[in-house]
Amino acid sequence: MLTPLSGPTVIRPLTLADCARFPPAFAVQGWDEPEAKFRRYLGEVEAGERAALVAEWAGELGGYVTVLWKSPYEAFRAAGIPEISDLNVLAAYRRRGLATALLDEAERLIAERSPIAGLGVGLYPDYGPAQILYARRGYVPDGRGVCYGGRPVLGGATIRLDDDALLFLTRRLR
Ligand SMILES: CC(C)(COP(=O)(O)OP(=O)(O)OC[C@H]1O[C@@H](n2cnc3c(N)ncnc32)[C@H](O)[C@@H]1OP(=O)(O)O)[C@@H](O)C(=O)NCCC(=O)NCCS
């Protein structure tokens, strides 16, 4: 599958070559995105557990997203809702529609199997752009409140606002 869009954006599956190319590209912005993670994703694609898509901008790596067919989040897994997981666009390529193009393709793949797509978004300011992106796209909270490590946080509880604190959202695709 190769999705040439109007303009310089191409969406295509993750390849072995990408696994070595992404880490130095993210290192430029000071982010540690290890080759082993991308290789694990490829293995999970081959095992049928995950889809992994790459966005190119004018032939350069711009970002990636994956889809977990069985979500680790119990509520999604029980309802058969695939989870969009690890959407990431390199800082140098943001606000050019790459995340939108990646999500378009991820949702197209999901819609072949499920009428609903799900995802989790973080709560602290680094996730602000993603919160706006998902809200504008029509994702709504799943109604279970904030989760920590996949479990709902009850009223009055104290949690650390790190990457394990997520609000899960869904979007009806069809
Ligand atoms: C969130 C992220 C993936 C967005 O990628 P992107 O390619 O810049 O997104 P797009 O260009 O497709 O933006 C689509 C829309 O989202 C909204 N949006 C995206 N970034 C925004 C920002 N910084 N401020 C306000 N709105 C923003 C806008 O409505 C935008 O449309 P517009 O540019 O026409 O106004 C990117 O900022 C990123 O990788 N952030 C760090 C990792 C992350 O948070 N991933 C998500 C984990 S849940």
The ligand as a MOL file (V3000), in Angstrom:
LIG
                    3D

  0  0  0     0  0            999 V3000
M  V30 BEGIN CTAB
M  V30 COUNTS 48 50 0 0 0
M  V30 BEGIN ATOM
M  V30 1 C 0.4380 15.9130 17.7160 0
M  V30 2 C 1.2950 15.7870 16.4370 0
M  V30 3 C 1.3540 14.3140 16.0280 0
M  V30 4 C 0.6050 16.6160 15.3240 0
M  V30 5 O 1.3090 16.4070 14.1100 0
M  V30 6 P 1.1800 17.4150 12.8500 0
M  V30 7 O 1.6780 16.6890 11.6470 0
M  V30 8 O 1.8280 18.6960 13.2130 0
M  V30 9 O -0.3990 17.6210 12.7720 0
M  V30 10 P -1.2170 18.2190 11.5280 0
M  V30 11 O -0.3480 19.1230 10.7210 0
M  V30 12 O -1.8860 17.1060 10.8030 0
M  V30 13 O -2.3080 19.1030 12.3030 0
M  V30 14 C -3.7010 18.9210 12.1180 0
M  V30 15 C -4.4570 19.8920 13.0210 0
M  V30 16 O -4.2070 19.5960 14.4160 0
M  V30 17 C -4.1840 20.8200 15.1570 0
M  V30 18 N -2.8450 21.0670 15.6810 0
M  V30 19 C -1.7250 20.3320 15.4350 0
M  V30 20 N -0.6730 20.8480 16.1250 0
M  V30 21 C -1.1450 21.9310 16.7880 0
M  V30 22 C -0.5460 22.8820 17.6550 0
M  V30 23 N 0.7810 22.8300 17.9490 0
M  V30 24 N -1.3240 23.8600 18.1680 0
M  V30 25 C -2.6390 23.9270 17.8800 0
M  V30 26 N -3.2710 23.0570 17.0460 0
M  V30 27 C -2.5280 22.0710 16.5230 0
M  V30 28 C -4.5620 21.9200 14.1760 0
M  V30 29 O -5.9720 21.9970 14.1640 0
M  V30 30 C -4.0430 21.3360 12.8710 0
M  V30 31 O -4.6530 21.8950 11.7320 0
M  V30 32 P -4.0660 23.2750 11.1060 0
M  V30 33 O -2.5670 23.1310 11.0170 0
M  V30 34 O -4.7540 23.3620 9.7740 0
M  V30 35 O -4.4750 24.3530 12.0770 0
M  V30 36 C 2.7230 16.3600 16.6440 0
M  V30 37 O 2.6410 17.6430 17.2390 0
M  V30 38 C 3.5900 15.4740 17.5330 0
M  V30 39 O 4.2270 14.5420 17.0450 0
M  V30 40 N 3.6340 15.7800 18.8320 0
M  V30 41 C 4.4650 15.0190 19.7750 0
M  V30 42 C 4.0130 13.5820 19.9330 0
M  V30 43 C 2.5780 13.4530 20.3630 0
M  V30 44 O 2.0490 14.1880 21.1960 0
M  V30 45 N 1.9210 12.4310 19.7840 0
M  V30 46 C 0.5630 12.0940 20.1130 0
M  V30 47 C 0.5450 11.1230 21.2230 0
M  V30 48 S -1.1090 10.7980 21.7830 0
M  V30 END ATOM
M  V30 BEGIN BOND
M  V30 1 1 1 2
M  V30 2 1 2 3
M  V30 3 1 2 4
M  V30 4 1 2 36
M  V30 5 1 4 5
M  V30 6 1 5 6
M  V30 7 2 6 7
M  V30 8 1 6 8
M  V30 9 1 6 9
M  V30 10 1 9 10
M  V30 11 2 10 11
M  V30 12 1 10 12
M  V30 13 1 10 13
M  V30 14 1 13 14
M  V30 15 1 14 15
M  V30 16 1 15 16
M  V30 17 1 15 30
M  V30 18 1 16 17
M  V30 19 1 17 18
M  V30 20 1 17 28
M  V30 21 1 18 19
M  V30 22 1 18 27
M  V30 23 2 19 20
M  V30 24 1 20 21
M  V30 25 1 21 22
M  V30 26 2 21 27
M  V30 27 1 22 23
M  V30 28 2 22 24
M  V30 29 1 24 25
M  V30 30 2 25 26
M  V30 31 1 26 27
M  V30 32 1 28 29
M  V30 33 1 28 30
M  V30 34 1 30 31
M  V30 35 1 31 32
M  V30 36 2 32 33
M  V30 37 1 32 34
M  V30 38 1 32 35
M  V30 39 1 36 37
M  V30 40 1 36 38
M  V30 41 2 38 39
M  V30 42 1 38 40
M  V30 43 1 40 41
M  V30 44 1 41 42
M  V30 45 1 42 43
M  V30 46 2 43 44
M  V30 47 1 43 45
M  V30 48 1 45 46
M  V30 49 1 46 47
M  V30 50 1 47 48
M  V30 END BOND
M  V30 END CTAB
M  END
